[in-house]
C-alpha cells in the first residue's frame, strides 16, 4: 500500500480540501504551483543554502548511550532541538515563506500553540522583511510567555485568542478568519500537516529533510540506511511526518506515534485524537476529530501546548487506520517523568512535546540489537516554568 497523498489530495479516505469559496482561488493556486516551485532547481538551491547556513542543518543523530543501556536497544536521538529557533518548525516556515514570495504574497499569518511555530514564522518574516501576524490562544500565551516575547522582539504581532478553550484549535480558527478577509495578499503558513490540500503534503515535504538526513546518518552509524523503529510525538503531526516521510512505504521500519493522553484516555481531559477521535472535517480536511455524537468539537487537554489539538493530520489518521503506525497515548505524568529522565541521563532538556515520544521507550519491548531513532523535535526552554512547577519528587 502507498501511504503518500494521491493526486486528489487524499491519504486513503482522509484529506481533501473543504474550504470557504473565498479561499478557493488561493488554495487552488497553491495546489497547482507548490510542486513545480519546490522542484525548481533555483528554489532547491536557495532553500538548501538557508537550511545549511541559517538553520544549521543537518541536525545531528546522537547515540544516547545511557538511554540505550536502560532500555536495551541502540537508541539514537534526531536532534531537531538544535535547529535555529529550537525545533523542527523552522524547516517548514522557511520553505513556506520562500514559496509565498514566489507566489507574490506580501503578508504572512500563522497559528501557534507551544509557540515554536510562531517563533519560527516570526523569524523567517524578520529574515525576509515581511509583516507577520501570529494567532495564539490566550491560555497558550500565558503558558508560553517566553515565546510570545521572542515573537514580539522579532517584529510579529501576536494576537491572543479568547474563544473556545483559548488554545491551538481556537488560534487556527482565527487565522482562517483572517485569511478569508485577506485572501489576495496573505499567505497562511500552517505549522502542521493539517488543513486543506496541499498543506498536509507540502508541510510533510518541507519536514522530510529530517528523514532524508536520518537515511544518510544511519549509514554512517550503523552501515544501513534505516532503523528498526522510528518514534515521534503527534499533535497535528509535522515532526512525525518529516521523520517518517522516506520510510512510509518501507515495512522494515516500525513507525510509533505518541499522542497526548492528558489525564488519561478514559477521562474528558485528553488530546489523544487517534485513540479517541471519530472521522470528521476540521480546518479544511477530513481526518480523525475529537467530537461529540452530534459533531461538536470536544475541547482537548494536554500539559503540552503543542499537542492539545482536537484533530490530527490526515497522513497520520490513514496510517493508524491501516495499521502502518502503532499509536500510544502518553499521559502528562509519563511525559514529565520522561523529560526529567532525559535531562538527568543525557544532559538534554526536551520540549514537553518531545517528552511524550520519550515516554514511549518505557512502553516498548526491544531486542538488544534493535536500532531505534527517536525524533527529538524541540528543546525545553519554553517549558521551564512547567517543569519547575512539577519538579517536586523528580529532582
C-alpha positions as CSV (number, residue, x, y, z in Angstrom):
1,X,0.0,0.0,0.0
2,X,1.1,3.6,-0.7
3,X,0.8,5.9,2.3
4,X,1.6,9.1,0.4
5,X,-1.0,11.5,-0.8
6,X,-2.8,10.8,-4.1
7,X,-3.4,13.3,-6.9
8,X,-6.8,14.3,-5.4
9,X,-5.2,15.3,-2.1
10,X,-6.3,12.2,-0.1
11,X,-4.5,9.7,2.1
12,X,-6.9,6.8,1.8
13,X,-10.2,8.4,2.8
14,X,-8.6,11.2,4.7
15,X,-7.6,14.6,3.5
16,X,-9.1,16.8,0.8
17,X,-9.9,20.5,0.7
18,X,-13.1,21.6,2.4
19,X,-12.8,25.4,2.3
20,X,-14.9,28.6,2.0
21,X,-15.4,29.8,-1.6
22,X,-13.5,33.0,-0.9
23,X,-10.3,30.9,-0.3
24,X,-10.7,28.7,-3.4
25,X,-8.6,30.7,-5.8
26,X,-5.8,30.9,-3.1
27,X,-5.8,27.2,-2.3
28,X,-6.1,26.2,-6.0
29,X,-3.1,28.4,-7.0
30,X,-1.1,26.8,-4.2
31,X,-2.2,23.3,-5.2
32,X,-1.2,23.8,-8.9
33,X,2.1,25.6,-8.1
34,X,3.6,24.1,-5.0
35,X,5.3,21.0,-6.5
36,X,6.6,23.0,-9.5
37,X,8.1,25.6,-7.2
38,X,9.5,23.1,-4.7
39,X,11.2,21.1,-7.5
40,X,12.6,24.2,-9.3
41,X,16.5,23.9,-9.0
42,X,16.8,27.6,-8.0
43,X,14.3,27.1,-5.2
44,X,16.0,24.0,-4.0
45,X,19.4,25.7,-4.0
46,X,18.0,28.7,-2.1
47,X,16.3,26.6,0.5
48,X,19.2,24.3,1.0
49,X,21.5,27.3,1.5
50,X,19.3,28.7,4.2
51,X,18.9,25.2,5.8
52,X,22.7,24.8,5.9
53,X,23.9,28.3,6.8
54,X,20.9,29.7,8.8
55,X,19.1,26.8,10.4
56,X,22.3,24.8,11.0
57,X,21.3,21.6,9.2
58,X,22.0,18.7,9.1
59,X,20.9,18.2,12.7
60,X,22.9,15.5,14.5
61,X,21.8,11.9,15.0
62,X,23.1,11.3,18.6
63,X,23.6,7.9,20.1
64,X,22.2,8.1,23.6
65,X,24.4,5.6,25.4
66,X,22.7,5.7,28.9
67,X,19.2,5.5,27.5
68,X,20.3,2.6,25.3
69,X,21.7,0.8,28.3
70,X,18.5,1.3,30.3
71,X,16.0,0.3,27.6
72,X,18.1,-2.5,26.0
73,X,18.4,-1.2,22.4
74,X,20.5,1.1,20.3
75,X,18.7,4.4,20.8
76,X,19.5,7.5,18.7
77,X,18.0,10.9,19.0
78,X,17.5,13.1,16.0
79,X,18.4,16.4,17.4
80,X,15.9,18.8,15.9
81,X,16.1,20.7,19.2
82,X,19.5,22.0,17.9
83,X,18.0,23.8,14.9
84,X,17.9,27.6,14.9
85,X,14.8,28.6,17.0
86,X,14.9,25.3,18.9
87,X,12.6,23.0,17.0
88,X,11.7,21.3,13.7
89,X,9.2,24.1,12.9
90,X,11.8,26.3,11.2
91,X,12.1,23.7,8.3
92,X,8.6,24.3,7.2
93,X,8.4,28.0,8.0
94,X,11.5,28.7,5.9
95,X,10.2,26.6,3.0
96,X,6.8,28.2,3.0
97,X,7.9,31.8,3.1
98,X,10.2,31.3,0.2
99,X,7.3,29.7,-1.7
100,X,5.0,32.5,-0.6
101,X,7.4,35.1,-2.1
102,X,7.3,33.2,-5.4
103,X,3.5,33.3,-5.3
104,X,3.7,37.1,-4.9
105,X,2.3,37.2,-1.4
106,X,3.4,40.2,0.8
107,X,1.8,39.4,4.2
108,X,2.2,36.3,6.4
109,X,-0.1,34.9,9.1
110,X,0.3,31.8,11.3
111,X,-1.2,30.0,14.2
112,X,0.8,28.6,17.1
113,X,0.2,26.5,20.3
114,X,3.5,25.9,22.0
115,X,4.9,29.0,20.3
116,X,7.7,27.2,18.4
117,X,5.9,27.6,15.0
118,X,5.1,31.2,15.8
119,X,8.7,31.9,16.7
120,X,9.9,30.1,13.5
121,X,7.4,32.1,11.4
122,X,8.3,35.4,13.0
123,X,12.0,34.6,12.5
124,X,11.7,34.0,8.8
125,X,9.4,37.0,8.4
126,X,12.1,39.1,10.0
127,X,14.7,37.5,7.7
128,X,12.6,38.2,4.6
129,X,11.3,41.6,5.8
130,X,7.6,40.6,5.6
131,X,4.8,41.6,8.1
132,X,3.7,38.8,10.3
133,X,0.6,38.2,12.5
134,X,0.5,35.2,14.8
135,X,-2.7,33.9,16.4
136,X,-2.2,32.2,19.7
137,X,-4.8,31.0,22.3
138,X,-4.8,33.2,25.4
139,X,-4.1,30.2,27.6
140,X,-1.0,29.4,25.5
141,X,0.1,33.0,25.6
142,X,0.2,32.6,29.4
143,X,1.8,29.1,29.3
144,X,4.4,30.1,26.7
145,X,5.2,33.7,27.6
146,X,8.9,33.4,26.7
147,X,8.0,32.5,23.1
148,X,5.5,35.4,23.0
149,X,8.2,37.8,23.9
150,X,10.5,36.3,21.3
151,X,7.9,36.7,18.6
152,X,7.3,40.3,19.5
153,X,11.0,41.1,19.6
154,X,11.2,39.6,16.1
155,X,8.6,42.1,15.0
156,X,5.5,39.9,14.8
157,X,2.1,41.0,16.0
158,X,0.8,38.3,18.5
159,X,-3.0,38.2,18.8
160,X,-4.3,36.4,21.9
161,X,-7.4,34.4,21.1
162,X,-10.1,34.3,23.7
163,X,-12.7,32.0,22.1
164,X,-13.2,28.3,22.9
165,X,-10.7,26.9,25.4
166,X,-8.2,29.5,24.2
167,X,-5.6,27.1,22.8
168,X,-4.4,25.8,19.4
169,X,-7.7,24.9,17.8
170,X,-9.1,28.4,18.5
171,X,-5.9,30.1,17.2
172,X,-6.3,28.2,14.0
173,X,-10.0,29.3,13.7
174,X,-8.9,32.9,14.0
175,X,-6.1,32.5,11.5
176,X,-8.5,31.1,8.9
177,X,-10.9,34.0,9.5
178,X,-8.0,36.4,8.8
179,X,-7.1,34.5,5.7
180,X,-10.7,34.7,4.5
181,X,-10.6,38.5,5.0
182,X,-7.3,39.0,3.2
183,X,-7.0,36.3,0.5
184,X,-5.2,38.3,-2.1
185,X,-2.0,39.4,-0.4
186,X,-1.8,36.9,2.5
187,X,-0.2,33.5,2.8
188,X,-1.1,31.4,5.7
189,X,1.9,29.4,7.0
190,X,0.1,26.4,8.6
191,X,2.5,24.8,11.0
192,X,1.5,21.2,10.9
193,X,0.3,18.5,8.5
194,X,-3.3,19.7,8.8
195,X,-5.6,22.0,6.7
196,X,-6.8,21.7,3.2
197,X,-4.8,20.0,0.5
198,X,-2.0,20.7,-0.4
199,X,-1.0,21.8,3.1
200,X,-0.6,18.4,4.7
201,X,1.6,17.2,1.8
202,X,3.5,20.4,1.4
203,X,4.4,20.6,5.1
204,X,5.4,16.9,5.2
205,X,7.7,17.5,2.2
206,X,9.4,20.5,3.8
207,X,9.8,18.5,7.0
208,X,11.0,15.4,5.1
209,X,14.6,16.8,5.3
210,X,14.5,15.0,8.7
211,X,14.1,11.5,7.3
212,X,16.4,12.4,4.4
213,X,19.2,13.1,6.8
214,X,18.3,10.1,9.0
215,X,18.9,7.8,6.0
216,X,22.4,9.2,5.4
217,X,23.3,9.3,9.1
218,X,22.1,5.8,9.7
219,X,24.6,4.6,7.1
220,X,27.4,6.3,9.0
221,X,26.4,5.0,12.4
222,X,25.0,1.5,11.5
223,X,26.1,0.7,8.0
224,X,22.4,0.7,6.8
225,X,20.0,3.5,5.9
226,X,17.0,2.5,8.1
227,X,16.3,1.9,11.8
228,X,14.1,-0.9,13.2
229,X,11.9,1.7,15.0
230,X,11.1,5.3,14.4
231,X,9.3,7.2,17.2
232,X,7.8,10.7,17.2
233,X,5.2,12.6,19.0
234,X,2.0,13.6,17.2
235,X,-0.3,16.5,17.7
236,X,-1.1,17.8,14.2
237,X,1.9,15.7,13.1
238,X,4.5,17.7,11.3
239,X,7.6,16.4,13.0
240,X,6.4,12.8,12.8
241,X,5.5,13.2,9.1
242,X,9.0,14.6,8.5
243,X,10.7,11.8,10.4
244,X,8.6,9.1,8.7
245,X,8.5,10.5,5.2
246,X,11.2,8.5,3.5
247,X,10.1,5.3,5.4
248,X,6.4,5.5,4.9
249,X,6.4,2.6,2.4
250,X,9.4,0.7,4.0
251,X,7.8,-2.1,6.0
252,X,11.2,-2.9,7.6
253,X,10.7,0.2,9.8
254,X,8.1,0.1,12.6
255,X,6.6,3.6,13.0
256,X,5.5,4.6,16.5
257,X,3.5,7.7,17.3
258,X,3.0,9.2,20.8
259,X,-0.2,11.1,21.4
260,X,-1.0,13.4,24.3
261,X,-3.1,11.3,26.7
262,X,-3.5,14.2,29.1
263,X,-5.1,13.0,32.3
264,X,-6.0,9.7,30.6
265,X,-7.9,8.5,27.6
266,X,-10.7,7.3,29.9
267,X,-11.2,10.9,31.1
268,X,-12.5,14.1,29.3
269,X,-9.1,15.7,29.8
270,X,-7.2,14.2,26.9
271,X,-5.8,15.2,23.4
272,X,-5.4,11.6,22.1
273,X,-7.3,12.2,18.8
274,X,-6.3,9.0,17.0
275,X,-7.2,6.9,20.0
276,X,-10.4,8.8,20.9
277,X,-11.5,10.6,17.7
278,X,-14.0,9.9,15.0
279,X,-14.0,10.8,11.3
280,X,-15.0,14.3,10.7
281,X,-14.0,17.6,8.9
282,X,-11.9,20.2,10.8
283,X,-9.9,23.1,9.4
284,X,-10.3,22.2,5.8
285,X,-9.7,18.4,5.7
286,X,-11.3,15.1,6.6
287,X,-9.4,13.3,9.4
288,X,-10.0,11.9,12.9
289,X,-11.5,14.6,15.2
290,X,-12.4,14.7,18.8
291,X,-16.1,15.4,18.6
292,X,-19.4,14.7,20.4
293,X,-22.2,12.5,19.0
294,X,-23.7,15.5,17.2
295,X,-20.4,16.6,15.7
296,X,-19.5,19.4,18.2
297,X,-15.7,19.7,18.8
298,X,-14.6,18.3,22.2
299,X,-12.1,20.6,23.7
300,X,-8.8,18.7,24.1
301,X,-6.4,18.9,27.0
302,X,-2.7,18.3,27.4
303,X,0.0,19.7,29.6
304,X,1.8,20.3,26.3
305,X,0.7,23.4,24.5
306,X,1.8,22.0,21.1
307,X,-0.2,18.7,21.4
308,X,-3.7,19.8,22.6
309,X,-5.3,19.9,19.1
310,X,-8.7,18.1,18.6
311,X,-7.6,16.8,15.1
312,X,-4.6,15.1,13.5
313,X,-3.0,15.3,10.1
314,X,-4.7,13.0,7.5
315,X,-1.5,11.2,6.8
316,X,-1.5,10.0,10.4
317,X,-5.2,9.2,10.5
318,X,-4.6,7.0,7.5
319,X,-1.5,5.3,8.8
320,X,-3.3,4.5,12.1
321,X,-6.4,3.1,10.4
322,X,-4.3,1.0,8.0
323,X,-2.1,-0.3,10.8
324,X,1.0,1.2,9.4
325,X,1.8,3.1,12.7
326,X,1.5,2.0,16.3
327,X,-0.2,4.8,18.3
328,X,0.3,5.1,22.0
329,X,-1.3,7.6,24.3
330,X,1.1,9.1,26.8
331,X,-0.3,11.0,29.8
332,X,1.0,14.1,31.4
333,X,2.8,12.4,34.3
334,X,4.6,9.9,32.0
335,X,5.8,12.8,29.7
336,X,7.1,14.7,32.7
337,X,8.9,11.7,34.0
338,X,10.5,11.1,30.6
339,X,11.6,14.7,30.3
340,X,13.4,14.6,33.7
341,X,14.9,11.2,32.8
342,X,16.4,12.5,29.6
343,X,17.7,15.6,31.4
344,X,19.5,13.6,34.1
345,X,20.7,10.7,31.9
346,X,21.8,12.6,28.7
347,X,22.0,16.2,29.7
348,X,19.3,17.3,27.3
349,X,16.2,19.2,28.4
350,X,13.5,18.3,25.8
351,X,10.3,20.1,24.9
352,X,7.2,18.7,26.5
353,X,6.0,17.6,23.1
354,X,9.2,15.5,22.6
355,X,8.9,14.2,26.1
356,X,5.7,12.3,25.0
357,X,7.8,10.5,22.4
358,X,10.5,9.7,25.0
359,X,7.9,8.1,27.3
360,X,7.2,5.5,24.6
361,X,10.6,3.9,25.4
362,X,9.2,2.6,28.6
363,X,6.1,1.1,26.9
364,X,8.0,-0.9,24.3
365,X,9.9,-4.2,24.4
366,X,13.1,-4.0,22.3
367,X,15.7,-6.6,21.4
368,X,19.3,-5.6,22.3
369,X,20.3,-5.2,18.6
370,X,17.2,-3.2,17.7
371,X,18.1,0.3,16.3
372,X,15.7,2.9,17.5
373,X,15.6,6.5,16.2
374,X,13.5,9.0,18.2
375,X,12.8,12.4,16.8
376,X,13.6,14.9,19.5
377,X,11.5,17.6,17.9
378,X,12.3,20.6,20.2
379,X,14.1,21.8,23.3
380,X,12.6,22.6,26.6
381,X,13.5,26.3,27.2
382,X,9.9,27.3,26.6
383,X,8.6,24.7,29.1
384,X,10.8,25.5,32.1
385,X,8.0,27.1,34.1
386,X,6.0,23.9,33.8
387,X,9.0,21.7,34.6
388,X,9.8,23.8,37.7
389,X,6.2,23.6,38.9
390,X,6.3,19.8,38.6
391,X,9.9,19.2,39.8
392,X,9.0,18.0,43.3
393,X,9.8,14.3,43.6
394,X,11.6,14.3,40.2
395,X,14.8,16.0,41.2
